Amino acid sequence: MLESLDSDKQSTQMAEAHIEEARHGNGQDMEQTAAHKALVRKQDLRIIPLCAFIYLLCFLDRSNIGNAKTLNANVKHDLLSETGISNYQYLIALMIFLVAYGIFEVPSNYFLKKFTPSKWISLLMFSWGALTIGLGGSGNFATVTVLRFFLGAFEAGLFPGLVYYITFWYRTDERSIRVAFILASATIAGAFGGVLAFGIGHMDDAGGLSAWRWLFIIEGIPSCLSSILVFFFLPDYPETANWLNSEEKALAIERLRVEGSHGTDESMGWVDVKATLVDWRLYAHYVLYFAMNTPYSSLSLFTPSITAGLGFHNLQAQLMTVPPYAVAYVFTIAVAYSADHFNARALHCSGAALIGAIGFLVSGLLPATAYSVAFRLDMDASLSQLVAHLASSHLF
C-alpha cells in the first residue's frame, strides 16, 4: 500500500516537473523540450493517420457519383441510363447534397462535443457508408436525390468536426500542416477512386448488377466497417487518453491550457453564438471559402465527365482522373509545409489560387479541340488547374 502511494507520488512529481519544464524550458520555449516533442510525435502517430483515413473514405463516398455517371456509358450500363435520370436531374441530385451539407455542418459540431468525437464520428461514418451502399440499389431520380440529401447531412459534420477535433490536441502553430495532411487525403481518394472505378468497371453484370451499382456497394462497405475501428480507437480528449501515461497526459493538458479546446469545457452558449454571428471575419471567410470551393467541388464531381469529353472513353476515362489527384497530394503537402515554415499562409493560398484561376480561364477560353490536343500532348500542362486549385482549396 505504501509502495503504491510512493509510486503515485513519484509519478505526480515527475508530471509536475514536465509541466514546469514545458512552461519554462530552462530558458527554452516549450517546443524545444524533449518531452514535448515526444508527446507530439506520439499524438501524430495515433491521431493523424486515422483522421486522414476517415476523410479519405468520406471523400470517396461523396464523389463516386461522378464515376458512376460515366462508368460503362458506352453500353448504357451507367447511372443515368439505368435510372432514367436526365443531365438536368443529375445536377439537382448533386446540388441537393450541398444543400444538406450547408444546413447540417454547424449543428454537427455541437453533437460532436456532446457525444464525444469517437462516438459521433463513428456514427457519421456508418450512416454515410450505409447510404452509399443504398445508392447501389437506387432505380429512379427520387431515390438518388433523397439518398444524396441524407448523404450530405451525415458527411457535413466530418470536415468541421475534424478541424474542431484537432484543437483538442494541438496548439495553434501546430494545426495547419496536420489539417493539410488530413485534407490532402481527399486527393488520394480522387486518385484511388479512379483506379477503383477502372477495376470495378470490369465487374459489369457480375451477380446481375451493373458496375456502377457495385461501385457504390464496394466503396460504401469500408466506411461501415471502419466506423467500428473509429469508435474504439479514435481518442477523444487528452484528459481521457488511456494510451498516455500520467506525465504525458499532464503535459498534454498543460500545453493546451491557453491555446486549445478542452473536453471539460462547457458547451457554447447563446452569448458565444451571438458574438460569432456578428463578427465580420466569419462572413469574409464564407465568401472566400465559397469562391474557392465552387470550382473545386465541381472538379471532384465532374472530372470523369471532363476526361470523357477530352476523348478518353469508358474505363480509360476513369483511369485518366488519377494523375491530377496524385500530383495534387504532393503539391498540397509541400505548399502547406512551406506556408508554415515561412509563416506566410496568405501568400501561399493566394499564389496557388491565382494559378488555379489562370488554369480555369485558359481552359474555358480555348476551343474544345485545342484543349483536347493539349491534353493529349502534355497531361501535366493541361491539368495544372486541377493540381493548383485542389491544393489551394485544402490550405484554407
Order of alpha helices (4+ residues) and beta strands (2+ residues): alpha-alpha-alpha-alpha-alpha-alpha-alpha-alpha-alpha-alpha-alpha-alpha-alpha-alpha-alpha-alpha-alpha-alpha
